[in-house]
Amino acid sequence: MRIKICGIKTEADVDIVNRSGADAAGFLVGQLHTSTDFILPSTAARLSMMLAPFITPVIVTHLVDAVSILDMVEKTGITTIQLHGGNSPEDVRKICDTLRETGKIIYAVHIIKGEIVPSLEEYYPFIDAILLDSYNMSTGQVGGTGQIHDWALSAQIVRTSQVPVILAGGLNPSNVGEAIRTVNPYGVDANSGLKNHEGGRDRELCNAFVENARKAWMVNIH
């Protein structure tokens, strides 16, 4: 079970991730909708250098075109990218070709009215994993919505996907165990469900999220 804590903005957040046992930290760079979680590329570069060994930094971006995204890669030095929608297969191919074997692409799809958006067939050759996330129909927000989606459909996608599947969308310490037991994903990812009142990462919530995810995974493999 791979576990990513997203929305890292400060040195305190990095310390929480380092001590939580998580496998990856998400830095939101490249903003298209209103959010307090986005940071500058220079901040992401600095914070990523503070991560402990074996914790993977991930650029999480809403940017669409390949040129802008690859510029973020150069500015941050982070080569694992989570794309959150609107990217054409051609742009994803360009990113893939530039990153080569040194980088990884996670492509987010959204569960909207019981269906995956967009269809994945054209993207599979260029991506290393998909992230199943929720979509806020009223605001158009993708990622960080705090909303869960149909886990039965997510489980079906896990069974048929050509690449590993990461589950996101409204996950928190209370429901991550049930989500893993139901969906059996490669990994889980959380942001809004791990925040404190100031909008940073909450140490107790992050620790509990990782612990509960690991426990549920151990039950699944047995």
C-alpha positions, -999 to 999 in steps of 0.1 A, spaced: 0 0 0 15 33 -11 3 64 8 5 100 -4 -2 131 18 -10 161 -5 -11 198 -1 23 203 15 31 240 20 54 245 49 84 231 67 60 219 95 40 200 69 72 183 56 81 173 92 47 157 97 51 137 64 86 126 73 74 113 107 41 98 95 54 69 75 39 81 42 55 72 9 49 105 -10 43 142 -6 22 162 -30 31 199 -38 4 218 -56 20 240 -83 2 256 -112 -32 269 -101 -64 271 -122 -91 273 -96 -93 290 -62 -74 271 -35 -52 280 -6 -30 249 -12 -10 261 -41 26 272 -37 54 287 -59 77 263 -78 106 277 -58 88 267 -25 81 232 -38 118 228 -48 130 239 -13 105 218 6 111 187 -15 148 188 -6 137 184 31 119 151 26 134 121 42 149 93 20 124 71 2 96 97 3 88 107 -32 80 144 -40 51 148 -65 41 179 -85 3 181 -84 -9 205 -111 -40 217 -130 -19 231 -158 -28 216 -192 -1 223 -218 31 203 -219 54 233 -221 41 249 -189 42 216 -170 77 207 -181 87 242 -170 74 233 -136 95 202 -136 127 222 -145 120 248 -118 112 223 -90 135 194 -99 105 171 -92 100 144 -119 69 127 -106 38 146 -119 2 142 -111 -20 157 -138 -55 168 -129 -74 171 -161 -78 187 -195 -45 174 -208 -47 160 -243 -31 127 -251 -6 145 -273 4 168 -244 8 138 -221 29 120 -247 52 151 -250 56 151 -212 63 113 -212 89 116 -240 107 144 -222 108 127 -188 118 94 -202 125 66 -176 135 91 -149 100 105 -144 65 92 -137 31 104 -147 0 100 -126 -31 109 -146 -62 119 -126 -97 108 -138 -129 118 -122 -160 98 -113 -189 118 -127 -224 104 -126 -211 69 -125 -186 72 -153 -148 78 -157 -140 111 -173 -120 111 -195 -118 77 -211 -83 62 -206 -75 42 -237 -56 70 -254 -36 78 -223 -25 43 -211 7 42 -233 21 74 -217 11 71 -180 24 51 -150 -7 52 -128 -42 67 -126 -57 86 -97 -94 82 -91 -107 115 -77 -140 132 -71 -153 162 -91 -173 190 -75 -202 195 -99 -213 228 -85 -178 245 -85 -159 226 -112 -132 219 -86 -110 189 -93 -89 175 -64 -92 185 -28 -130 184 -29 -134 164 3 -161 144 -15 -161 106 -19 -173 88 -50 -187 54 -59 -161 29 -44 -179 0 -61 -171 16 -95 -136 23 -83 -131 -14 -74 -142 -23 -109 -117 1 -124 -89 -14 -103 -97 -48 -117 -96 -36 -153 -69 -9 -153 -38 -14 -173 -18 6 -148 -18 9 -109 -47 28 -95 -45 53 -66 -77 61 -48 -85 97 -37 -116 118 -30 -128 125 5 -104 101 22 -96 106 59 -85 84 89 -121 73 96 -129 59 61 -96 50 45 -97 14 59 -131 8 44 -120 23 12 -90 0 9 -110 -31 18 -136 -22 -8 -115 -9 -37 -81 -27 -31 -61 1 -48 -24 3 -53 -23 35 -32 -43 61 -14 -41 99 -15 -56 125 9 -55 163 13 -85 181 28 -92 152 52 -58 157 69 -59 195 75 -59 213 108 -79 245 115 -51 267 100 -51 247 67 -18 229 73 -13 192 78 -26 178 112 0 155 127 -25 132 145 -47 129 114 -18 122 91 -4 95 115 -38 79 119 -44 80 82 -11 61 75 -16 37 103 -52 28 93 -43 25 56 -15 0 65 -37 -20 87 -64 -23 61 -39 -33 35 -25 -61 58 -61 -74 62 -66 -74 24 -34 -93 15 -43 -120 40 
